[in-house]
Amino acid sequence: MVLTFPRARFRAESLVPYVVGLAALASGTAFLTNLFGYGKTGTLLSGGSIALLNWASAIAVTVAMVILFAEFLETYYVPLEREDVAS
């Protein structure tokens, strides 16, 4: 059993900070400036675009860990012998 994952040169989750930054530049503010306003205290939008950047980095780290786990599994996978399966 060989696990293979496609490896894209640029993953979508790594582009999110650039998209948010370019959206801020397009709106006439500085790079990575808060795009959503201040919101109401205690809500998700009170952090502005930081929540979006945080989720993007969490997904990027998760994808990297899955790729590492798949590589380790592929390296150390030892198939069972036929007699081991029967017993």
SEGUPA-131192 format. One record per residue (C-alpha): residue number from 1; residue in three letters; x, y, z. Coordinates in Angstrom, 2 decimals, decimal comma, padded with zeros to 5 digits, always signed. Layout:
N
   nr  rest        X        Y        Z
  NUM   ALA        X        Y        Z
...
end
This chain:
87
   nr  rest        X        Y        Z
    1   MET  +000,00  +000,00  +000,00
    2   VAL  +001,55  +003,25  -001,13
    3   LEU  +000,04  +006,57  -000,16
    4   THR  +000,62  +009,38  -002,60
    5   PHE  -000,49  +012,97  -002,29
    6   PRO  -000,30  +015,54  -005,07
    7   ARG  +002,13  +018,27  -004,19
    8   ALA  +001,12  +021,60  -005,62
    9   ARG  +003,75  +024,28  -005,94
   10   PHE  +001,46  +026,88  -004,36
   11   ARG  -001,29  +025,73  -002,04
   12   ALA  -004,41  +027,81  -001,58
   13   GLU  -003,98  +028,14  +002,19
   14   SER  -000,56  +029,72  +001,70
   15   LEU  -002,04  +032,36  -000,61
   16   VAL  -004,69  +033,63  +001,83
   17   PRO  -002,44  +036,21  +003,55
   18   TYR  -001,51  +037,64  +000,17
   19   VAL  -005,15  +037,81  -000,93
   20   VAL  -006,14  +039,56  +002,31
   21   GLY  -003,17  +041,91  +002,01
   22   LEU  -003,91  +042,76  -001,61
   23   ALA  -007,58  +043,33  -000,77
   24   ALA  -006,47  +045,80  +001,90
   25   LEU  -004,18  +047,53  -000,61
   26   ALA  -007,02  +047,67  -003,15
   27   SER  -009,25  +049,34  -000,55
   28   GLY  -006,62  +052,05  -000,10
   29   THR  -005,20  +050,98  +003,27
   30   ALA  -001,94  +049,37  +004,36
   31   PHE  -001,05  +045,71  +003,69
   32   LEU  -002,92  +043,32  +006,06
   33   THR  -004,99  +046,10  +007,56
   34   ASN  -008,23  +045,05  +009,26
   35   LEU  -010,84  +044,65  +006,52
   36   PHE  -013,93  +043,82  +008,55
   37   GLY  -014,09  +046,67  +011,03
   38   TYR  -014,01  +046,34  +014,79
   39   GLY  -017,23  +044,38  +015,28
   40   LYS  -018,89  +043,73  +018,61
   41   THR  -016,68  +042,67  +021,52
   42   GLY  -016,76  +038,93  +022,12
   43   THR  -017,76  +037,96  +018,57
   44   LEU  -015,66  +036,35  +015,87
   45   LEU  -015,61  +039,50  +013,76
   46   SER  -014,24  +041,59  +016,64
   47   GLY  -010,77  +040,32  +015,66
   48   GLY  -011,20  +041,57  +012,11
   49   SER  -009,20  +039,76  +009,45
   50   ILE  -006,91  +038,15  +012,07
   51   ALA  -009,37  +035,25  +012,42
   52   LEU  -009,17  +034,57  +008,68
   53   LEU  -005,36  +034,67  +008,75
   54   ASN  -005,31  +032,41  +011,81
   55   TRP  -007,51  +029,79  +010,12
   56   ALA  -005,38  +029,94  +006,97
   57   SER  -002,19  +029,31  +008,92
   58   ALA  -003,86  +026,50  +010,90
   59   ILE  -004,90  +024,78  +007,67
   60   ALA  -001,40  +025,21  +006,22
   61   VAL  +000,18  +023,60  +009,29
   62   THR  -002,37  +020,77  +009,25
   63   VAL  -001,68  +020,04  +005,59
   64   ALA  +002,06  +020,00  +006,25
   65   MET  +001,61  +017,59  +009,16
   66   VAL  -000,55  +015,27  +007,05
   67   ILE  +002,07  +015,26  +004,30
   68   LEU  +004,80  +014,49  +006,84
   69   PHE  +002,72  +011,71  +008,38
   70   ALA  +002,07  +010,23  +004,94
   71   GLU  +005,78  +010,29  +004,12
   72   PHE  +006,66  +008,60  +007,42
   73   LEU  +003,93  +006,02  +006,89
   74   GLU  +005,17  +005,35  +003,37
   75   THR  +008,75  +004,99  +004,63
   76   TYR  +008,05  +002,72  +007,59
   77   TYR  +005,12  +000,70  +006,29
   78   VAL  +005,95  -003,03  +006,45
   79   PRO  +003,37  -005,34  +004,89
   80   LEU  +002,28  -008,35  +006,94
   81   GLU  +003,35  -011,79  +005,82
   82   ARG  +000,63  -014,20  +004,72
   83   GLU  +000,98  -016,41  +007,83
   84   ASP  +000,77  -013,36  +010,13
   85   VAL  -002,64  -012,49  +008,74
   86   ALA  -004,03  -015,99  +009,33
   87   SER  -003,05  -016,16  +012,99
end
